[in-house]
Amino acid sequence: MGPLEYKAIRERLGLTQAALAVALDVSRKTINQREQGGTITREAAMALELLELRRPRPVRKSENRKA
């Protein structure tokens, strides 16, 4: 995962760098460094992707209909 994808996922989650830092138990400086081209370990990428997978998805009208 590269810095642009890392930042894009954070933004899709609607999180600030500070909020993501809290969620991942790292410093905001660490998040900033990752987004600016710093090292993103496999574990860091997986943690971010797990947050994205766990976020609530909005229910579409078509999915809310009863058959």
N, C-alpha and C positions, 0 to 999 in steps of 0.2 A: 504494500500500500504506500502510495506517495503522499506528499504533503497536501496536494490539492484535493485528493479523495478524502483524506482525513478531515480536512476543514469542511468539505461538502457534507460529510456525514454529520458532523457536529451541527452544522447549520440546519440540516433536515430535521434533526432532533429538536431544534429550537433552543439550543443551549448556548450560553455565553462561554467563553474560555474558562471563566471562573467557576461556573456551574458544572462544566464537564470535569474540571480539575477535582471538584468535591466528589462527584460521582465515581471518579476513578482513583481517588485518594492519592493524587499527585498535586504538584504546585501548578498555578496558572502559568508560571514561567515555562514549565515543562510542556504544557499544551501549546503555548506560543512557539517554542522552539521546534516542536514537531510540525507545526503548520508552516514554519519558515524554512523547512528543508533539513531539520535535525533528524537524528536517527529515530525511526519508528520500529520498535522491536516487533516481532511476531506476536508476542503476548499483548503488547499495547494495541496492536491492530485488532486482535481477537476480542479484547475487552470492549473496544469501541463498537465493533460489529455486534457483539452480544447485546449491548445497550440498544442498538438500533432494532434488533430482532425482538426485544422485549417491549418496545414502545407500543402503546395502544394504537390500533388502527381504527380510523373512523368507519362506521358501518354505512355502506351505500344503501340507497333506497331499495334497489333491486334485491339486496341481500336481506333486507328487513321484512320482506313480504312473506306471508304464510301461504303455503301451498294449498 
